[in-house]
C-alpha cells in the first residue's frame, strides 16, 4: 500500500483522511498499484477525523504509519501544507529563501581580513544564512505576486527533491575550499598552515544558528499576525494591518533594546566589569615611589585607580632598570593616573586633579610630558609610554584619565562621548598649565593612544592641521574608523596612495606604517617636518576598518591594490562582509605582530621617528626593541 503522504499534516485529535486531493496528480515515485476504495466519506469508517479505529476483517485495528513509511512519504513529497489555516506553523520553508540562505553561507566561507576558527565560522554562517533567507523569501513573495499561477505540484516536488541535495553537496565542497583559503591566509600572516576547521561541525553549527534565528523571526511574524487580528476586530482591515505591524515593531525594538540589550547584555557586562575594576592584577602591588599616583605621597588614592590604573602606575620602570639600559644616570618616571569619576560627565575636576598631581611630582621640570588616551577599561598599553621613558632616561611624565571600566567594544558603543570629553578636558588643562611655564624651560608635549585611546585624543581636534599644531608630536596605534581627524586624513590622501597606507600632503607631517622600520621612510627623499605624527595601522586590523557602512558599501581597503597581509582572494559582499569583519574583531588581538590589532614594540620605532633625544640612532632603537620584547615576555 502506498504510504500516506499527508501523515505529517495531521491536526491534533486524529489523522486526516487518506484520500488524495481530487485535482492533485500522483507524485513522482508513487506506486501504480490499484488504490483502496475511498471510504472516507462513509461515517464511522477508519481514518475519519475524530473517529476511533475500527477492526478490519482480521479483527486487528489499523496500525499507524511506521517511521520507515513516514520517511518514504516525505521523500515522495518533501514538503507539506498545513490542513488547517489556524495552525501556528502555516508555511513550509521557502525554497528560494533556502537557496539564497545557502548562497550567503557559501559567501561567508570566503576569506576576510583574518583567519577564523571553526566556531566563529559556524556562527557567522548561520547569521548570514538567515539574512540570505530573508532576501530570498522577499524575492519569492514578489515573484508570486506577478505570476499568473503558482508552480505545479510536480515542479514543486521535484524541486524539493533535488535542490537541497545539490546544495548540500556543493556546501561540502565550498567548506573544503574555505578551509584551504584559511590555511593560505594563516601562512600569509605568520600563523602556519595548521587549521582547526572542521567542515561537518561548521555546517552543523551554521544550521543550528540558522534554525534558531528562523524560529525567532517566525515568532515575530506570528505576533504581528495576532496583533493585526486583534485590531481587526474593531478597526478596518488596512488600519488594523498598519497598527498591528507598528505595534509589533515597537514591541520588538523595545524588547531588544531596553530588555535584552540594556538590562540584559549591558547590565550583565556592567556588573562584571565593575567588579573587575575593583580588583588588582597578579603581581601588581601599591607603589612606594612618590613620582606615581597611588603612592603614599599621591593626591590620588590607590583604591580609586581601578584595575588598569593600578597596573599602569605600579609597572613604571625603576631608575636602576633605566640605567642598565642606557648606562646613563636616570630619574624615576612620573606616571599620573586618575580613576573613573562617573559623577563628573565633563571630567573637569578629574583633569584638575591630574594637573595638581603633575604639580606635586614636578612634571613641568621634565623634558617630555605624554598625554595618553586610555581604552574603554582604562587600559594603557605599556608598549606606548615605556619606550619614551627609556629613551629619555626617565625624564618624562605620562598622564591619563579613566573614563570607563567597560570593555572597549562596549565602551565604543555606549561611551564614545565620554572618551572625547575626558581627553579634551585633560588636554586643555595640561596645555593651559604648560603655557604658564617659561618657553625656555617648557617640556615638550606629545600625544599618544591605542585603539579607543587613539580615538579619544583624536576627538580633541577638528582637523589634521590642528592635530599637528596642537603638540610637539603624536603617536597612535590602530585608530578606529570613527576617529574624525583620521577619517579626514584618509579621505584627503594624495592620489594613488591606498587607504591602508595613505600619503597625506606628501607625508610632510603625518605618516602611516605597518612595518615602521621601512614604511616610515616612504615616500623616499620626501621632507618630514617637525612636529611629526605617526600612525601604526595594520592593513588587516578590523578595529581600523569596522563600520556599520560595511553592510551595503564597499570600503576603500577592499579595492586593489590590497594590503600586504590581505589575501588576493578577499572580496566584498554586502551584508556578508560586515559580519565577517565583525567576527574578525574577536580574533584580532591574538594575532602575531604586525597583523590584526597587534602592534608589539612598534612604538620604539615610532617614538624614535617622532621625538628622538639628541644622539639617538638606529642601534639605540634596535636595543630598545629588544628590551621591550623582554619586558613583554616577562609579563606574558
Number of C-alpha atoms within 10 A of each C-alpha: 8 14 19 19 24 21 19 17 14 15 14 10 9 13 19 20 18 17 17 13 8 6 6 10 11 13 15 11 11 12 12 8 8 8 10 9 7 11 15 16 10 9 9 15 15 21 19 19 17 13 14 13 15 14 12 10 7 6 8 10 13 12 7 11 14 10 9 10 16 18 15 17 21 19 15 19 22 17 17 16 13 17 14 12 10 8 11 11 13 14 13 11 13 15 19 19 23 22 19 22 26 25 18 26 31 22 21 26 25 22 25 27 26 26 25 25 17 20 16 18 24 28 22 26 30 30 26 29 32 28 22 24 27 20 17 21 21 14 14 15 13 11 12 12 10 9 9 8 8 12 11 10 14 14 12 15 18 15 13 16 17 10 13 15 11 10 16 13 10 14 19 15 13 18 22 16 13 20 22 16 19 26 20 20 26 20 14 16 22 14 15 12 14 11 17 13 21 15 19 13 14 23 22 14 20 25 21 15 20 25 16 14 17 19 11 12 14 14 14 16 14 16 19 21 16 14 19 24 16 13 18 17 10 9 14 10 14 11 13 19 19 12 18 22 18 15 16 20 15 12 15 14 13 13 14 14 15 13 14 14 14 15 15 14 13 18 14 13 16 18 12 13 16 17 13 17 24 15 13 17 12 7 9 14 14 17 19 14 19 16 25 29 32 27 18 15 15 18 17 21 14 21 15 17 24 27 24 26 29 27 22 24 27 21 16 22 18 16 18 13 16 22 16 12 17 16 11 12 12 21 20 22 29 28 27 29 29 26 25 22 16 12 7 12 14 17 24 17 14 25 24 15 20 24 20 15 24 25 13 15 22 13 24 22 16 20 17 23 26 25 24 29 33 31 30 26 26 30 26 22 18 18 20 24 25 21 25 27 24 24 24 21 25 27 20 27 29 25 26 29 30 29 31 27 26 24 16 21 16 17 20 19 9 13 17 19 16 21 29 23 21 29 29 22 20 29 23 14 18 21 14 12 14 18 10 10 13 9 9 6 12 17 21 17 20 23 23 27 29 28 22 30 29 28 30 29 30 28 23 23 17 12 16 21 13 12 24 18 13 18 18 20 25 28 24 26 29 26 26 24 16 19 18 17 21 21 16 14 19 18 13 14 19 15 10 9 13 19 20 24 22 22 23 21 14 16 22 17 21 28 24 25 23 25 16 22 15 10 15 22 16 16 14 8 7 11 11 19 12 15 19 24 30 24 26 25 27 28 25 28 27 28 26 22 24 20 17 12 12 21 15 14 15 16 14 15 18 19 14 9 15 18 20 14 21 21 21 15 11 17 14 21 18 14 20 27 25 23 20 29 21 19 22 25 20 14 17 22 17 11 18 15 18 23 26 28 28 20 23 19 21 23 28 27 23 28 25 19 20 23 22 16 14 8 6 12 11 11 9 17 21 13 14 22 20 14 15 22 14 12 14 14 8 8 7 6
